[in-house]
């Protein structure tokens, strides 16, 4: 049986200690659907061990081929469930075609449909008996981060926190930052897909509106640095960003934050 790493917190310091093997049931990703505008949206969800209402996270993939997009989040889904979160990865391509990183016109055309699907996912979780309806967060990667921030800017009261990996917020939504929920910004300064200027503008906007946020820029990191893409993946940054994500979500989603049960750093290619 594997041993696990737990985290002890001291002022400004995180210390990892070896703990006894946990007695948690194995977590599996399960396929499901919900409705958005009377049309089905595919998702995979991972249910944590234990009874009661759990905090939840909605995972949003980046611009990838449809066969890869949601599949790339499967391990992240199970990792979050191991941490005690009800996790749902939304296939927001369900009512549109897939897009590539350079297909900005197709993104703009499909963006309202995708956002409506994500808003429907939030409502589906709010009515789920396994989920605490006031403790739902969004975790978005690249295009998924733009979508997460768009939802937060349109009605920040519906979600409790956003973690955005190498995304940004369109200027048209800037005023929506006034009611944005807490945001964690994670970006690489060598990102050539979504330049780090996007993260810097988002940070400046949140600061201007006095919204709670945290930000960390990784020196030399490229786009999707926490997915196993040759030339982009950085194991140290992947682990650090995961640890920051868990700490941030524990702060804003958990009734009684607990130490991390694991800190996986390896992700399949997005």
C-alpha positions as CSV (number, residue, x, y, z in Angstrom):
1,X,0.0,0.0,0.0
2,X,1.4,3.4,-0.9
3,X,2.2,5.9,1.8
4,X,1.1,9.5,1.4
5,X,2.4,12.9,1.8
6,X,0.6,15.4,4.1
7,X,1.3,19.1,4.4
8,X,1.9,21.0,7.6
9,X,1.6,24.8,7.4
10,X,3.8,27.2,9.2
11,X,3.9,31.0,8.5
12,X,5.1,31.2,4.9
13,X,6.3,27.6,4.9
14,X,4.9,24.3,3.7
15,X,6.5,21.2,5.2
16,X,5.8,17.7,3.8
17,X,5.6,14.9,6.3
18,X,5.2,11.1,5.8
19,X,1.8,9.9,7.1
20,X,0.2,6.5,7.5
21,X,-1.5,5.0,4.4
22,X,-5.0,6.3,4.1
23,X,-8.1,4.0,4.1
24,X,-9.9,5.8,1.3
25,X,-11.8,3.9,-1.3
26,X,-10.5,4.0,-4.8
27,X,-12.0,6.8,-6.9
28,X,-13.2,6.2,-10.4
29,X,-14.2,8.7,-13.2
30,X,-17.8,8.1,-14.3
31,X,-19.4,9.3,-17.5
32,X,-22.6,11.3,-17.3
33,X,-24.7,14.1,-18.8
34,X,-26.7,17.1,-17.9
35,X,-29.0,19.4,-19.9
36,X,-28.2,22.9,-21.3
37,X,-30.9,24.5,-23.3
38,X,-32.7,21.2,-23.6
39,X,-29.6,19.6,-25.2
40,X,-27.3,17.1,-23.5
41,X,-23.8,18.0,-22.4
42,X,-21.3,15.2,-21.7
43,X,-19.3,15.2,-18.5
44,X,-17.2,12.9,-16.3
45,X,-17.5,13.1,-12.6
46,X,-15.5,11.7,-9.7
47,X,-17.2,11.3,-6.3
48,X,-15.1,11.5,-3.1
49,X,-15.3,8.9,-0.3
50,X,-17.6,9.6,2.6
51,X,-21.2,10.8,3.2
52,X,-22.5,14.4,3.3
53,X,-22.3,17.4,1.0
54,X,-18.9,17.9,-0.5
55,X,-17.3,21.0,-2.0
56,X,-17.2,20.8,-5.7
57,X,-15.0,21.8,-8.6
58,X,-15.9,22.1,-12.3
59,X,-12.9,21.3,-14.6
60,X,-12.7,23.1,-18.0
61,X,-10.3,21.8,-20.6
62,X,-8.3,23.9,-23.1
63,X,-8.5,24.1,-26.9
64,X,-7.8,20.5,-27.9
65,X,-9.1,17.9,-30.4
66,X,-12.5,16.6,-29.1
67,X,-11.2,13.1,-28.5
68,X,-8.4,14.4,-26.2
69,X,-10.1,17.4,-24.5
70,X,-12.1,15.9,-21.6
71,X,-9.9,12.8,-21.5
72,X,-7.0,15.0,-20.5
73,X,-8.8,15.9,-17.3
74,X,-9.6,12.4,-16.1
75,X,-6.6,12.0,-13.8
76,X,-7.2,15.5,-12.4
77,X,-10.8,14.6,-11.7
78,X,-9.8,11.6,-9.7
79,X,-7.0,13.6,-7.9
80,X,-9.5,16.2,-6.8
81,X,-11.9,13.5,-5.5
82,X,-9.1,12.0,-3.5
83,X,-8.8,15.4,-1.9
84,X,-12.5,15.4,-0.9
85,X,-13.9,17.4,-3.8
86,X,-16.8,16.3,-6.0
87,X,-15.2,16.9,-9.4
88,X,-16.9,17.3,-12.7
89,X,-15.0,17.7,-16.0
90,X,-17.4,19.4,-18.6
91,X,-17.1,18.6,-22.3
92,X,-18.3,22.0,-23.4
93,X,-17.7,20.9,-27.0
94,X,-20.9,18.8,-26.7
95,X,-23.0,21.3,-28.8
96,X,-20.2,22.6,-31.0
97,X,-17.2,21.4,-32.8
98,X,-13.7,21.3,-31.3
99,X,-11.4,24.3,-31.8
100,X,-7.6,24.7,-32.0
101,X,-5.6,27.4,-30.3
102,X,-5.5,29.6,-33.4
103,X,-9.2,29.4,-34.3
104,X,-10.2,32.7,-32.7
105,X,-13.2,33.2,-34.9
106,X,-14.7,29.8,-34.1
107,X,-14.0,30.4,-30.4
108,X,-15.9,33.8,-30.5
109,X,-18.8,32.2,-32.2
110,X,-19.1,29.2,-29.8
111,X,-18.2,31.1,-26.6
112,X,-21.8,31.9,-25.6
113,X,-22.8,28.3,-26.1
114,X,-19.9,27.1,-24.0
115,X,-20.6,29.5,-21.2
116,X,-24.2,28.5,-21.1
117,X,-23.2,24.9,-20.7
118,X,-20.9,25.8,-17.8
119,X,-23.6,27.7,-16.2
120,X,-25.9,24.7,-16.6
121,X,-23.2,22.5,-15.0
122,X,-23.2,24.9,-12.0
123,X,-26.9,24.5,-11.6
124,X,-26.7,20.7,-12.0
125,X,-24.2,20.6,-9.1
126,X,-26.2,22.9,-6.9
127,X,-29.1,20.4,-7.1
128,X,-26.8,17.4,-6.6
129,X,-27.4,15.9,-3.1
130,X,-23.6,15.1,-2.8
131,X,-22.6,18.7,-3.3
132,X,-22.5,21.8,-1.0
133,X,-24.2,24.3,-3.3
134,X,-22.4,27.3,-1.8
135,X,-19.0,25.7,-2.2
136,X,-18.5,25.3,-6.0
137,X,-15.4,26.4,-7.7
138,X,-14.1,26.5,-11.3
139,X,-10.7,25.3,-12.5
140,X,-9.9,26.2,-16.0
141,X,-7.0,25.5,-18.3
142,X,-6.1,27.9,-21.2
143,X,-9.4,28.4,-23.1
144,X,-11.2,26.8,-20.1
145,X,-9.6,29.5,-17.9
146,X,-11.0,32.2,-20.2
147,X,-14.4,30.6,-19.8
148,X,-14.2,30.3,-16.1
149,X,-13.3,34.0,-15.7
150,X,-16.1,34.9,-18.1
151,X,-18.6,33.0,-15.9
152,X,-17.2,34.7,-12.8
153,X,-17.4,38.1,-14.4
154,X,-21.0,37.6,-15.5
155,X,-22.3,36.5,-12.1
156,X,-19.7,36.0,-9.5
157,X,-22.2,35.1,-6.8
158,X,-22.8,31.6,-8.3
159,X,-19.3,30.3,-7.6
160,X,-17.0,30.5,-4.6
161,X,-13.6,30.5,-6.3
162,X,-11.8,30.3,-9.6
163,X,-8.4,28.8,-10.4
164,X,-7.2,29.8,-13.8
165,X,-4.2,28.2,-15.5
166,X,-2.6,30.3,-18.2
167,X,-5.8,32.1,-19.3
168,X,-7.1,35.6,-19.2
169,X,-10.2,37.8,-19.3
170,X,-11.4,39.6,-22.4
171,X,-11.5,43.5,-22.0
172,X,-15.3,43.5,-22.6
173,X,-15.7,41.8,-19.3
174,X,-13.4,44.1,-17.3
175,X,-16.2,45.8,-15.3
176,X,-17.5,42.3,-14.3
177,X,-14.3,42.0,-12.2
178,X,-16.0,44.2,-9.6
179,X,-18.0,41.2,-8.3
180,X,-15.5,38.4,-9.2
181,X,-15.1,35.6,-6.7
182,X,-11.6,34.9,-5.4
183,X,-9.2,34.0,-8.2
184,X,-5.9,32.1,-8.3
185,X,-3.7,33.1,-11.3
186,X,-1.1,30.6,-12.5
187,X,1.0,31.4,-15.6
188,X,4.4,31.0,-17.2
189,X,6.3,34.0,-18.3
190,X,7.5,32.2,-21.5
191,X,4.0,31.3,-22.6
192,X,3.8,32.0,-26.4
193,X,0.1,30.8,-26.7
194,X,-1.4,33.0,-24.1
195,X,1.2,35.7,-23.2
196,X,1.9,36.4,-19.6
197,X,0.6,39.9,-20.2
198,X,-2.9,38.4,-19.9
199,X,-2.2,37.3,-16.3
200,X,-0.7,40.7,-15.5
201,X,-3.7,42.6,-16.8
202,X,-6.0,40.3,-14.9
203,X,-4.1,40.8,-11.7
204,X,-4.1,44.6,-12.2
205,X,-7.9,44.6,-12.8
206,X,-8.6,42.5,-9.7
207,X,-6.4,44.7,-7.6
208,X,-8.1,47.8,-9.0
209,X,-11.5,46.5,-8.0
210,X,-10.2,45.2,-4.6
211,X,-11.1,41.6,-5.3
212,X,-9.4,38.8,-3.4
213,X,-6.8,37.0,-5.6
214,X,-3.5,35.2,-5.5
215,X,-1.0,35.0,-8.4
216,X,2.1,33.1,-9.2
217,X,4.2,33.5,-12.4
218,X,6.6,30.7,-13.2
219,X,9.9,31.9,-14.7
220,X,10.7,30.2,-18.0
221,X,7.4,28.2,-18.0
222,X,5.6,27.7,-21.3
223,X,2.0,27.1,-22.0
224,X,0.3,24.0,-20.3
225,X,3.4,23.5,-18.2
226,X,1.6,21.0,-16.0
227,X,0.6,18.6,-18.8
228,X,3.0,16.1,-20.3
229,X,3.7,17.9,-23.5
230,X,7.3,17.6,-24.8
231,X,9.1,20.8,-24.4
232,X,6.4,22.4,-22.2
233,X,6.1,20.1,-19.2
234,X,7.9,21.1,-16.0
235,X,7.5,18.6,-13.1
236,X,8.5,21.1,-10.4
237,X,6.1,23.8,-11.6
238,X,3.4,21.2,-12.1
239,X,3.7,20.1,-8.5
240,X,3.9,23.6,-7.1
241,X,0.8,24.7,-9.1
242,X,-1.1,21.7,-7.8
243,X,-0.1,22.5,-4.2
244,X,-1.1,26.1,-4.7
245,X,-4.4,25.0,-6.2
246,X,-5.2,22.8,-3.3
247,X,-4.3,25.4,-0.7
248,X,-6.4,28.1,-2.5
249,X,-9.5,25.9,-2.8
250,X,-9.2,24.7,0.8
251,X,-9.2,28.4,1.8
252,X,-12.4,29.3,-0.1
253,X,-14.3,26.0,-0.5
254,X,-13.7,23.9,2.5
255,X,-15.6,24.3,5.9
256,X,-12.5,22.9,7.7
257,X,-9.4,22.8,5.4
258,X,-7.4,19.7,5.8
259,X,-3.8,18.8,4.8
260,X,-3.3,17.6,1.3
261,X,-3.5,13.8,0.9
262,X,-1.3,13.7,-2.2
263,X,0.4,16.1,-4.6
264,X,0.4,14.5,-8.0
265,X,2.4,16.4,-10.6
266,X,2.2,14.3,-13.7
267,X,-0.6,15.0,-16.2
268,X,-1.3,13.4,-19.6
269,X,-0.9,15.7,-22.6
270,X,-3.8,18.2,-22.9
